[in-house]
Amino acid sequence: MNLGASVAKGKILYFLHADSYPPKNFDAHILNAVTNGRKAGCFRMRFDSFHWWLLIMSWCTRFNSKRCRGGDQSLFITKSLFEQLQGYDEEYIIYEDNKFIKKLYDIKEFTVLPYWLTSSSRLYKRHGVWKLQYHFLKIHHMNAKGASASELYAYYKKNIS
């Protein structure tokens, strides 16, 4: 992602997971947000599933809290701010988006646009909602307790991928 950002010619970067689909006119929504002084943010997110827990998690993405964020929601950011924050920490193979988004919240430069992005629920379908949710919470807990990037990745490889 850092390499892509370094060769990008535009003034706004947009990071999108391969299994997430942005809302219609996403580019205009992002441009409007940046024009109005928003330097970074994401869209609300919903899963392509009607499981009640995933519906609740989707509903929570409307709130501008780092507890409700993740890479599946995509990320727009001005290139200048991305460079100022020195991009993604390349030590992280997973959780890099959470680490970067935390930096944005630390400097109070994050907004949630009121349009819905759709993300795949394939991992939840493969592992089961509760089992996968447990593992994601475990990774968050490990990070909060100071686990290294390699420890987070090892846990992910063993239990999720």
N, C-alpha and C positions, 0 to 999 in steps of 0.2 A: 504494500500500500504506500509505503514511503517512496519507493522508486517511482510508482505511478504519479504520485503527487509532485515529485521533483521534475518530471518531464511534462507535466500538464501545463498548457499554455494559458488557460483561463484564470480568472481571479477568484473563482468559487470552485471548491472541490466537492464531490458527492461520492460517498462510499456506500455501496449497496451490496448486501449478500446475494449470492447467486440464486438462492431459493426464496428471495423476497421480491415483491412486485410493488413498485411505487404507485401512488395514486395518479389518476389522470391529471395532466397538466402540472406534474410535480416540479418541472423546471420553472414554470411561471410562479408557482408558490414559493419556491426557494429564492428566486430573483426578487420577488416582492418583499420577502422577509429581509433579505440583505439590504435592499434599497431603503428599508425602514429601520436600519440600524442593528438588525439581528445578525451577529457574526457567526453563530453556530447553532445547530439544533437538529431536530429529527421530526418525523411524523408520528402520529399515533399509530399503533400497530394492532392488527387483529390476525388471528391464526385462521388457516383454512380448515377449521374444525369447529364443531359445535359442542365439544366437551365443556361441561359447566365450569371447570377450573380454568381452562384456557380462555373462556369467555370473561371470567373475572380478571385474569391477568391482562387480557386485552383492554378491558375497561380501565384498569389502573394506569395504562400508558398515557392517559389524558392529563395526568398530574405532572407538573414540572418538578420532579424529585429524582435524584440519582438512584434511589431505590427502585424506581420504575423504568430504568433505562437498560439498554443492551444493544449490541450491534445489529440485531435483527431489525431494528427500527430505522436503520440507515443513519447516515450522518452527513449533514452539509456543513461546510465551514469555509470561511474565506481563506484563500491560500496564505495571505499574510499572517493570519492568526495561527494557522497550522504550522507555519515555519517558526513563528515566535515561540510556540510551545514545543518545538523540536520534534514534531510528528509522533508516530507510534513508537513505543519502546520495543525494539526488535528482539529483545530477549524473550518476549512473550509470543508463543505460538497460539495459545488460547488466552482469553481474558484481556487481550491488548485493547479491545474497544472499551471495556469497563475502566481500565487504567487511564485511557485518554479522556474519556467522558468525565471522569473524576477531576482531571485538571481543568476542564471547562467549567464545571460546577465550582471549583475552588476560586476561580476568578469571576464567577457570576456571569458567564457568557454562554448561556444555553437557553433555548426556547423550544417549545413543542408546538408544531404547526397542527391546526385542527383538521387535518385530512388523514384518511386511513390508508396505510400501507398494509399489504397482505403478506404474511410470512408462512412458510411451510411448517406443518406440524409433524413432518415425517419422523423426526427423532422421538417425539412423544408417542407416535403410533408404533414405532419399532421397539422401544424400551418399556412403554407404559407410562402414563402421565405421572403417577406417584413416584415411581422408581427414578425417572429422569429428573423430576423436580427435586427429589432428595439429593441426587448427585450434584445438581447445579447449586443447591443451597450449601452443600458440603464444600464445593469449590469456593463459594463466596466466604464461607467461614474460614477455610484454610488461608485465603488471602488476608482476611482481617487479622488472623493470628500470625501473619508474617511469612507464610510459605513462599518459597522462591518460584520463579517462573517455571523452572524444570520440575518442581514438585507438583505444581498445578497441572502441568501437561502430562506427567506420569499418571496422575490420578484420572485425568480425562481419558487417556489412552486405555487404561485398565478397565474403566467402568462405563464409558460412553461410546467411544468410536469403534 
